[in-house]
Amino acid sequence: MIENTPSENWFETWFASPYYAMLYAHRDDKEAEVFIDNVLQYLTLNVPAKILDIACGEGRHATYIASKGYDVLGIDLSKRSIDIAKHKQHQNLQFSVEDMRTIVKAQYFDIVFNCFTSFGYFEAHDENQMVADAFAAQLKEGGYLIFDFLNIHKIIRKLVPQELTTINNITFSITRRIENGFIIKTIKVADPEHGERAFTEKVAALDKNNIAHFFKKAGLKLEAVFGNYLLQEYNEEESDRLIYIFKK
């Protein structure tokens, strides 16, 4: 079985793999659109605003935001994802391979989006703080960060330790555990054509206060907290998501 080596960050190999897109292909475009509509209605922005989608993947959110008339840049570390996203590019929608720890354009964007738990990837909290600082640095004064994370309390309470699923004749054997402050998912892939592979997902088990601390330190003010994509009230035990709106 081929596994990522200790020198590699888990996200460099897993997000670049075609199996990642295959396993998460069920993500609901309509759900993403409802979320974006609710956020834009809440913020009441004027067109054209400049928007950055950090860790954009194949451009699901960025493409829909751009369809509203906004100027959008989507960035992601995965060249594979960005190559796919670039097929959707047009005048007000661009994509680029970038590390989320870097500042692409300082004090340039009206909104920064960070969707679907794309934070807390690093072992050291100072690196996660570097990410939060980069998010904030790219916002104009008065700009907003939309931050979408999982609700750790519900995840821990309803953790499914093992799962087996087959997609297109490829078997995914998934195990989940909480260890040393991280949610760790091991994905073993049995592909009849290409053999067996093993990947890891590892995300810091951050709660509401942990997240607020990172972005307060980055110089952002908390505007609102919601518990789902309808922007309904956050409930620690029952909410599916933890969605923040911060303002610079």
TITOR-359456 format. One record per residue: x, z, y negated of N, C-alpha, C, O in turn; residue in one letter. Coordinates in steps of 0.2 Angstrom, whole numbers, padded with zeros to 4 digits, always signed. Last residue first. Layout:
<sites>
XZYXZYXZYXZYA
...
</sites>
This chain:
<sites>
-0065+0048-0219-0058+0049-0222-0059+0051-0230-0054+0052-0233K
-0075+0055-0207-0075+0051-0213-0068+0053-0216-0066+0059-0216K
-0082+0053-0190-0078+0056-0195-0077+0052-0201-0078+0046-0201F
-0094+0055-0178-0092+0051-0184-0088+0055-0189-0091+0060-0192I
-0093+0056-0160-0091+0059-0167-0092+0053-0172-0090+0047-0171Y
-0101+0059-0146-0100+0054-0151-0099+0057-0158-0103+0061-0160I
-0101+0061-0130-0099+0065-0135-0096+0060-0141-0091+0058-0141L
-0113+0058-0117-0108+0056-0121-0106+0062-0127-0110+0066-0128R
-0124+0064-0111-0119+0060-0107-0113+0058-0111-0108+0057-0108D
-0129+0081-0112-0128+0075-0115-0123+0071-0111-0118+0073-0108S
-0131+0094-0105-0135+0088-0103-0133+0081-0106-0134+0076-0103E
-0123+0104-0110-0124+0104-0103-0127+0097-0101-0126+0095-0095E
-0122+0102-0124-0116+0103-0120-0117+0102-0113-0113+0099-0109E
-0130+0090-0133-0131+0096-0129-0125+0096-0124-0124+0092-0120N
-0132+0081-0149-0128+0083-0143-0130+0090-0140-0131+0095-0143Y
-0146+0071-0153-0143+0078-0154-0138+0079-0147-0140+0078-0142E
-0144+0054-0153-0148+0060-0152-0143+0066-0152-0137+0065-0151Q
-0139+0040-0153-0137+0045-0158-0142+0051-0159-0144+0053-0164L
-0140+0033-0142-0146+0033-0147-0145+0037-0153-0149+0038-0157L
-0130+0036-0135-0129+0030-0139-0135+0029-0143-0135+0024-0148Y
-0127+0054-0137-0129+0048-0133-0129+0042-0138-0128+0043-0144N
-0125+0065-0145-0124+0066-0138-0126+0060-0133-0125+0060-0127G
-0115+0067-0160-0121+0065-0156-0120+0065-0149-0114+0065-0147F
-0111+0073-0176-0109+0073-0168-0116+0072-0165-0121+0074-0166V
-0103+0069-0192-0109+0070-0187-0107+0070-0180-0101+0068-0179A
-0092+0071-0200-0098+0069-0203-0104+0071-0198-0109+0074-0201E
-0077+0079-0202-0082+0078-0197-0089+0077-0201-0091+0081-0205L
-0063+0071-0210-0068+0076-0210-0074+0074-0206-0076+0068-0205K
-0046+0069-0206-0053+0066-0207-0057+0072-0207-0056+0077-0204L
-0032+0072-0204-0035+0071-0211-0042+0069-0212-0044+0066-0217G
-0027+0075-0192-0026+0068-0195-0029+0067-0202-0027+0062-0205A
-0033+0087-0190-0026+0087-0192-0024+0080-0194-0019+0080-0198K
-0046+0083-0187-0045+0087-0193-0038+0087-0195-0036+0086-0201K
-0043+0077-0175-0044+0072-0181-0045+0076-0187-0044+0073-0193F
-0039+0087-0166-0035+0081-0167-0036+0078-0174-0032+0076-0177F
-0051+0095-0168-0044+0098-0170-0040+0092-0171-0036+0092-0176H
-0061+0088-0161-0062+0090-0169-0055+0092-0172-0053+0090-0177A
-0056+0089-0148-0057+0083-0152-0057+0084-0159-0053+0080-0163I
-0058+0103-0146-0051+0100-0145-0051+0093-0149-0046+0092-0153N
-0072+0105-0147-0067+0108-0152-0060+0105-0152-0057+0104-0157N
-0077+0097-0137-0079+0096-0144-0074+0099-0149-0073+0095-0153K
-0064+0095-0125-0071+0097-0127-0072+0095-0134-0067+0093-0138D
-0055+0085-0114-0055+0087-0120-0063+0089-0122-0067+0085-0120L
-0045+0082-0102-0052+0085-0102-0053+0089-0108-0053+0095-0109A
-0037+0066-0103-0037+0073-0105-0044+0076-0105-0049+0073-0108A
-0037+0056-0089-0039+0057-0096-0039+0064-0097-0042+0068-0093V
-0032+0044-0079-0030+0051-0080-0032+0052-0088-0028+0049-0092K
-0033+0033-0065-0035+0035-0071-0034+0042-0073-0036+0046-0069E
-0023+0024-0054-0024+0030-0056-0028+0029-0063-0025+0025-0067T
-0022+0014-0039-0022+0015-0046-0024+0022-0048-0027+0025-0044F
-0016+0004-0025-0019+0011-0028-0017+0011-0035-0012+0010-0037A
-0020-0009-0014-0017-0007-0020-0020+0000-0021-0025+0002-0019R
-0019-0020+0000-0021-0014-0003-0017-0012-0009-0011-0013-0009E
-0022-0038+0000-0019-0032+0003-0022-0026-0001-0027-0026-0004G
-0028-0050-0004-0022-0048-0007-0019-0041-0005-0014-0038-0008H
-0039-0053+0004-0035-0058+0002-0028-0056+0000-0023-0059+0001E
-0046-0040+0005-0045-0045+0011-0040-0050+0010-0036-0052+0014P
-0042-0026-0003-0044-0033-0004-0042-0037+0002-0036-0038+0003D
-0045-0010-0007-0044-0014-0001-0046-0021-0002-0052-0023-0001A
-0039+0001-0018-0042-0005-0017-0040-0008-0011-0034-0009-0009V
-0042+0017-0024-0038+0013-0019-0042+0007-0017-0048+0007-0016K
-0040+0027-0037-0044+0021-0035-0040+0017-0030-0035+0014-0032I
-0042+0043-0043-0038+0039-0039-0042+0033-0036-0047+0034-0033T
-0044+0051-0058-0047+0047-0054-0042+0043-0050-0038+0039-0053K
-0044+0067-0066-0039+0062-0063-0044+0058-0058-0047+0061-0053I
-0044+0075-0081-0049+0072-0076-0045+0066-0073-0043+0061-0076I
-0033+0088-0085-0035+0081-0085-0040+0080-0079-0041+0083-0074F
-0029+0102-0084-0032+0099-0090-0033+0092-0090-0034+0089-0096G
-0024+0102-0070-0019+0103-0076-0022+0101-0083-0018+0098-0087N
-0037+0093-0064-0031+0096-0063-0026+0096-0069-0025+0091-0072E
-0051+0088-0056-0049+0091-0062-0042+0094-0060-0042+0099-0056I
-0054+0072-0047-0053+0079-0047-0051+0081-0054-0049+0077-0058R
-0060+0059-0036-0060+0062-0043-0058+0070-0042-0060+0073-0038R
-0058+0044-0028-0058+0051-0028-0057+0054-0035-0053+0051-0039T
-0064+0029-0021-0062+0033-0027-0063+0040-0026-0067+0043-0023I
-0061+0014-0014-0061+0021-0012-0059+0025-0018-0053+0025-0020S
-0068-0002-0014-0065+0003-0019-0066+0010-0016-0072+0012-0015F
-0066-0017-0006-0068-0010-0006-0064-0006-0010-0058-0006-0010T
-0073-0033-0008-0067-0029-0010-0069-0022-0010-0074-0020-0013I
-0084-0041-0008-0080-0040-0002-0074-0036-0003-0069-0036+0002N
-0089-0039-0021-0086-0045-0019-0082-0045-0013-0076-0048-0013N
-0087-0022-0019-0089-0027-0024-0085-0034-0022-0079-0034-0021I
-0092-0007-0012-0089-0013-0011-0092-0018-0016-0098-0019-0017T
-0087+0011-0013-0091+0005-0015-0088-0002-0014-0081-0002-0014T
-0087+0028-0012-0085+0022-0008-0089+0016-0011-0096+0017-0010L
-0081+0043-0018-0086+0038-0018-0083+0032-0015-0077+0030-0016E
-0079+0061-0021-0077+0055-0017-0083+0050-0018-0089+0051-0018Q
-0083+0071-0030-0076+0070-0028-0074+0064-0024-0069+0062-0025P
-0092+0070-0045-0092+0067-0038-0085+0066-0035-0082+0062-0037V
-0097+0082-0056-0091+0078-0053-0093+0076-0046-0094+0080-0042L
-0105+0089-0064-0108+0084-0059-0103+0080-0056-0104+0074-0054K
-0097+0098-0071-0103+0101-0068-0106+0096-0062-0108+0098-0057R
-0088+0089-0077-0086+0094-0073-0091+0097-0068-0091+0098-0062I
-0097+0081-0085-0093+0078-0080-0090+0083-0075-0091+0082-0069I
-0102+0091-0094-0107+0088-0089-0103+0084-0083-0105+0085-0078K
-0091+0094-0101-0094+0099-0098-0099+0096-0092-0100+0099-0087H
-0086+0082-0107-0082+0085-0101-0086+0090-0098-0085+0091-0092I
-0093+0068-0111-0095+0075-0111-0092+0079-0106-0094+0079-0100N
-0082+0055-0117-0086+0058-0112-0088+0065-0114-0084+0068-0117L
-0083+0048-0133-0079+0051-0128-0084+0053-0123-0090+0054-0124F
-0081+0038-0147-0085+0039-0142-0081+0041-0135-0077+0038-0133D
-0080+0038-0164-0076+0040-0158-0081+0042-0153-0085+0047-0153F
-0078+0030-0179-0083+0031-0174-0080+0032-0167-0076+0028-0164I
-0072+0034-0194-0070+0033-0188-0076+0035-0183-0079+0040-0184L
-0074+0026-0211-0077+0030-0205-0073+0029-0198-0072+0023-0197Y
-0068+0028-0228-0069+0024-0222-0071+0029-0216-0071+0035-0217G
-0063+0035-0239-0071+0034-0238-0073+0030-0232-0079+0030-0231G
-0049+0025-0239-0052+0031-0242-0060+0030-0242-0062+0025-0244E
-0047+0015-0224-0048+0016-0232-0050+0023-0233-0053+0026-0229K
-0038+0018-0209-0045+0018-0213-0043+0018-0221-0039+0022-0223L
-0026+0020-0203-0029+0013-0204-0035+0012-0208-0038+0007-0210Q
-0024+0033-0201-0020+0029-0206-0023+0022-0208-0021+0020-0213A
-0033+0037-0191-0034+0039-0198-0031+0035-0203-0033+0033-0208A
-0026+0031-0180-0033+0029-0181-0035+0031-0189-0037+0026-0192F
-0014+0038-0181-0014+0031-0182-0021+0028-0183-0022+0024-0187A
-0018+0051-0178-0015+0050-0184-0015+0042-0186-0017+0040-0191D
-0022+0049-0164-0027+0051-0169-0025+0050-0176-0028+0047-0181A
-0009+0046-0159-0015+0041-0158-0020+0043-0164-0022+0038-0167V
-0003+0058-0161+0000+0052-0164-0006+0046-0164-0006+0042-0169M
-0010+0066-0153-0010+0067-0160-0008+0061-0164-0011+0059-0169Q
-0005+0061-0141-0012+0060-0142-0014+0061-0150-0018+0058-0153N
+0008+0066-0142+0007+0058-0142-0001+0057-0143-0002+0052-0146E
+0006+0079-0142+0008+0076-0148+0008+0069-0148+0007+0066-0153D
+0001+0082-0129-0004+0082-0134-0001+0079-0141-0005+0076-0145H
+0007+0072-0115+0009+0076-0121+0004+0076-0127+0002+0070-0129A
+0001+0062-0107+0002+0069-0105+0003+0074-0110+0001+0080-0110E
-0012+0052-0114-0005+0054-0113-0005+0061-0111-0009+0065-0112F
-0025+0049-0116-0022+0045-0110-0015+0048-0109-0012+0047-0104Y
-0035+0051-0126-0032+0057-0121-0029+0054-0115-0029+0057-0110G
-0046+0038-0126-0042+0043-0130-0040+0048-0125-0043+0049-0119F
-0058+0030-0124-0052+0027-0124-0047+0031-0128-0044+0029-0133S
-0072+0032-0120-0067+0036-0118-0060+0033-0118-0057+0032-0113T
-0080+0021-0127-0080+0022-0120-0073+0026-0117-0070+0023-0113F
-0071+0016-0143-0077+0017-0138-0075+0018-0131-0070+0016-0129C
-0068+0018-0158-0064+0019-0152-0070+0021-0147-0072+0027-0147N
-0068+0009-0174-0072+0011-0168-0067+0012-0162-0062+0009-0161F
-0066+0011-0191-0063+0011-0184-0067+0013-0179-0070+0019-0179V
-0071+0003-0206-0073+0007-0200-0068+0006-0194-0066+0000-0193I
-0064-0002-0216-0069+0002-0218-0072+0006-0212-0074+0012-0213D
-0046-0004-0216-0052-0005-0213-0058+0000-0215-0056+0006-0217F
-0034-0001-0222-0036-0007-0223-0044-0008-0221-0048-0012-0223Y
-0023+0008-0221-0028+0009-0226-0032+0003-0228-0033+0001-0233Q
-0012-0003-0212-0013+0004-0215-0018+0004-0221-0018-0001-0225A
-0013-0011-0198-0014-0012-0205-0016-0005-0208-0022-0003-0207K
-0008-0005-0186-0008-0012-0187-0009-0014-0194-0005-0018-0197V
+0002+0008-0181-0003+0006-0186-0002-0001-0187+0003-0004-0189I
+0001+0013-0163+0004+0010-0169-0001+0008-0174-0007+0008-0173T
-0005+0018-0153-0001+0023-0156+0002+0020-0163+0004+0024-0167R
-0011+0008-0146-0015+0012-0150-0011+0017-0154-0014+0020-0159M
-0002-0008-0146-0002-0001-0144-0006+0004-0149-0005+0003-0155D
-0010-0024-0145-0007-0019-0149-0007-0012-0145-0012-0011-0141E
-0014-0040-0145-0011-0035-0141-0008-0030-0145-0003-0032-0148V
-0029-0045-0154-0022-0045-0154-0020-0039-0149-0023-0034-0148S
-0042-0055-0161-0040-0051-0156-0032-0051-0155-0029-0056-0157F
-0055-0058-0173-0049-0059-0170-0047-0054-0165-0049-0048-0165Q
-0068-0065-0182-0067-0061-0176-0060-0063-0173-0059-0068-0171L
-0072-0074-0191-0072-0067-0193-0071-0062-0187-0073-0056-0187N
-0070-0086-0185-0067-0085-0192-0067-0078-0193-0062-0075-0196Q
-0067-0082-0168-0069-0086-0173-0067-0084-0179-0063-0079-0180H
-0065-0079-0150-0063-0078-0157-0066-0083-0161-0068-0089-0159Q
-0067-0079-0137-0073-0077-0141-0071-0078-0148-0076-0077-0153K
-0055-0080-0131-0060-0086-0130-0066-0085-0134-0070-0090-0135H
-0049-0068-0132-0048-0073-0137-0052-0079-0136-0052-0083-0141K
-0053-0060-0121-0057-0059-0127-0055-0065-0132-0060-0067-0136A
-0043-0064-0112-0050-0066-0111-0054-0065-0117-0058-0070-0119I
-0032-0059-0118-0032-0066-0117-0039-0069-0115-0041-0074-0117D
-0035-0046-0118-0035-0049-0124-0035-0057-0123-0038-0060-0127I
-0034-0043-0104-0040-0042-0108-0041-0046-0114-0046-0049-0116S
-0020-0046-0102-0025-0049-0098-0032-0049-0102-0036-0054-0103R
-0014-0037-0110-0013-0044-0112-0019-0048-0108-0022-0052-0111K
-0019-0021-0115-0019-0026-0110-0019-0033-0112-0024-0035-0115S
-0020-0014-0127-0013-0015-0124-0013-0020-0119-0008-0023-0117L
-0030-0021-0140-0029-0018-0134-0022-0019-0131-0019-0024-0133D
-0041-0024-0154-0034-0023-0151-0034-0019-0145-0039-0015-0144I
-0050-0034-0165-0050-0030-0159-0043-0030-0156-0040-0035-0155G
-0057-0035-0181-0051-0036-0177-0051-0031-0171-0052-0025-0171L
-0070-0043-0190-0068-0038-0185-0061-0040-0182-0060-0046-0180V
-0081-0043-0203-0074-0045-0201-0071-0040-0196-0070-0034-0198D
-0098-0045-0200-0092-0041-0202-0086-0044-0200-0086-0048-0195Y
-0109-0051-0195-0107-0054-0201-0100-0050-0204-0098-0052-0209G
-0114-0048-0183-0118-0045-0188-0115-0047-0195-0118-0046-0200K
-0105-0052-0174-0111-0056-0175-0115-0054-0180-0120-0058-0182S
-0095-0042-0174-0094-0048-0178-0100-0053-0179-0101-0056-0184A
-0102-0034-0165-0101-0032-0172-0100-0038-0176-0103-0038-0182I
-0100-0041-0153-0107-0040-0156-0107-0038-0163-0111-0040-0167Y
-0086-0041-0152-0090-0048-0152-0097-0047-0155-0099-0050-0160T
-0083-0028-0150-0081-0031-0156-0085-0038-0157-0086-0040-0163A
-0089-0024-0138-0091-0021-0144-0090-0026-0150-0094-0027-0154H
-0081-0033-0129-0089-0032-0128-0092-0029-0135-0096-0032-0138R
-0068-0036-0127-0071-0038-0133-0079-0037-0133-0082-0040-0138G
-0061-0032-0116-0062-0039-0117-0067-0041-0123-0069-0047-0123E
-0054-0019-0125-0055-0022-0119-0056-0030-0119-0052-0033-0123G
-0051-0012-0137-0057-0016-0136-0058-0019-0130-0064-0022-0129C
-0043-0002-0143-0045-0002-0136-0051-0006-0134-0056-0003-0131A
-0052-0002-0158-0046+0000-0155-0048+0001-0147-0053+0005-0145I
-0058-0012-0169-0060-0009-0163-0054-0008-0159-0051-0013-0156D
-0061-0012-0187-0056-0012-0181-0058-0009-0175-0061-0003-0175L
-0068-0021-0200-0069-0016-0194-0063-0017-0189-0062-0023-0187I
-0073-0023-0216-0068-0024-0212-0068-0019-0206-0068-0013-0208K
-0089-0030-0222-0084-0024-0221-0079-0026-0216-0080-0031-0212A
-0097-0041-0233-0092-0040-0227-0088-0034-0227-0085-0033-0232P
-0110-0030-0230-0106-0036-0227-0103-0039-0233-0106-0040-0238V
-0111-0012-0231-0112-0019-0234-0108-0024-0231-0102-0022-0229N
-0119+0000-0220-0113-0004-0223-0115-0010-0227-0121-0013-0225L
-0126+0012-0215-0128+0007-0220-0123+0004-0224-0122+0004-0230T
-0123+0021-0205-0118+0020-0210-0121+0016-0216-0118+0017-0221L
-0135+0019-0197-0133+0026-0199-0128+0025-0205-0129+0029-0210Y
-0134+0006-0193-0139+0008-0197-0138+0015-0200-0140+0016-0206Q
-0122+0006-0186-0122+0002-0192-0128+0004-0196-0127+0004-0203L
-0126+0014-0175-0121+0016-0179-0121+0013-0186-0120+0016-0191V
-0137+0006-0169-0138+0013-0172-0133+0016-0177-0134+0019-0182N
-0129-0005-0166-0135-0006-0170-0136+0001-0174-0138+0002-0180D
-0121+0000-0156-0118-0003-0162-0123-0003-0168-0122-0001-0173I
-0130+0004-0146-0125+0009-0149-0123+0006-0156-0123+0010-0161F
-0136-0008-0143-0140-0003-0146-0136+0003-0149-0137+0005-0155V
-0124-0014-0137-0128-0017-0143-0132-0012-0147-0132-0011-0153E
-0122-0006-0126-0117-0007-0131-0120-0009-0138-0118-0007-0143A
-0134-0009-0119-0132-0002-0121-0127-0002-0127-0128+0002-0132E
-0132-0023-0117-0137-0021-0121-0136-0014-0123-0138-0012-0129K
-0121-0023-0108-0120-0025-0115-0126-0023-0119-0124-0022-0125D
-0116-0010-0097-0122-0013-0100-0121-0016-0107-0120-0012-0112D
-0105-0012-0084-0106-0009-0091-0111-0013-0094-0111-0020-0094R
-0102-0017-0072-0109-0015-0073-0110-0012-0080-0116-0011-0082H
-0089-0019-0071-0093-0025-0073-0100-0023-0074-0103-0027-0078A
-0079-0010-0066-0083-0008-0072-0087-0014-0075-0090-0014-0081Y
-0073-0017-0056-0076-0010-0055-0081-0008-0060-0086-0005-0059L
-0068-0028-0063-0072-0029-0057-0076-0022-0056-0082-0022-0055M
-0058-0023-0072-0064-0027-0074-0070-0027-0069-0076-0027-0070A
-0049-0018-0062-0052-0014-0067-0059-0017-0070-0064-0014-0070Y
-0045-0029-0055-0049-0024-0051-0053-0019-0056-0058-0017-0055Y
-0036-0035-0062-0042-0038-0062-0047-0034-0059-0053-0034-0059P
-0026-0024-0073-0028-0027-0066-0035-0030-0066-0039-0028-0070S
-0023-0018-0084-0021-0025-0083-0023-0028-0077-0022-0034-0076A
-0027-0005-0082-0031-0009-0087-0029-0017-0086-0033-0021-0088F
-0017-0001-0073-0024-0001-0071-0028-0006-0076-0032-0010-0073W
-0004-0002-0079-0006-0006-0073-0013-0007-0072-0015-0012-0070T
-0006+0006-0091-0003-0001-0091-0004-0005-0085-0005-0011-0086E
-0011+0018-0087-0016+0013-0091-0012+0006-0091-0016+0001-0092F
-0001+0025-0082-0006+0022-0077-0010+0017-0081-0013+0012-0077W
+0016+0020-0086+0010+0023-0088+0004+0020-0084+0004+0014-0083N
+0029+0020-0074+0024+0016-0078+0018+0021-0080+0017+0025-0076E
+0038+0027-0067+0040+0025-0074+0035+0022-0078+0035+0021-0084S
+0032+0029-0054+0032+0034-0059+0034+0032-0066+0032+0036-0071P
+0023+0013-0051+0029+0017-0050+0028+0023-0055+0025+0023-0060T
+0007+0010-0043+0011+0010-0049+0017+0015-0048+0016+0020-0045N
+0008+0004-0025+0006+0009-0031+0010+0008-0037+0016+0005-0037E
+0003-0004-0011+0007-0005-0017+0004+0000-0022-0002+0000-0023I
+0004+0000+0006+0000+0000+0000+0004+0000-0006+0009+0004-0007M
</sites>
